[in-house]
Amino acid sequence: MGINFDDMKNKAKDALGQHSDKAEQGVDKASEAAKSRFGEHSDKIDSATEKAKGFINRDEGGEGGQQQPPQ
């Protein structure tokens, strides 16, 4: 008896696929909280936020979603 990590991964992918908008909202809230605490690193926080959103919006082929890179 053990943990089926493939099953857990698939369930997480399904949940992100169905609720990606809520996941992005959570990433935005976490980003704002981090900026309020560590504002001097806001450029790095923004970069990590964009990468997280890209991961959330990845399509089945493993490519990035609709997110545009920061300018």
N, C-alpha and C positions, 0 to 999 in steps of 0.2 A: 504494500500500500504506500503510495507516494503522491506527490503533487504533480499534476499534469500541467506543465508549464506551457505546452503548445495550446492546450485548451484555454488557459488563462489569457494567453497572448491573443488568441482569436476573439475571445469575448471582449477584450479591451479594444481591439481594432473595430469590432462591430459597434461598440458603444461610442467610440470617437467618430465613426462614420455617421451615426445617427444624431449625435449631439456635438458636432464640431463647433457650432456657434457658442455653446455654453463653455466648452473647453477653452476657446479663445478668450471669452470673457474672464475666465479664471486666470489665464496667463496675463491678461492686461491688469487685473487687480493685483496679482503678485508683483508685476513689474512696477506698478505705482507705489506699492508698499516698499519695495526694495529701493526705489528712487528716493522716497521720503527719508529712508534711513541712511542710504549710501549715495547721496546725490552726486558726489564727486566722481562716481563711476557710472554716470547715467549713459554714456556712450556704449559702454560694455553691456549694461543692462538692456539697452535698446537692441543691441546685436543679438543677445541671447533670446530676447522676446521674439524677434523676427525668425530666428532659427526654430524656436519652439512652435511657432505658428506654421512654419513650413513643414515641420514634421507632422503636425496635426492634419494638415491638408494634403499630405502625400497621397498620390493615387496608387492603384494596385501595382503599377510597374515600378514603384519605388522612387518616382520622380516627384519633385516639389509640386505643390498645389498652385493656386492662383495668386499667392502672395508675391508682391514685388519686392526686390531687394531695397534696403534703405539707401537713400542718396545722400 
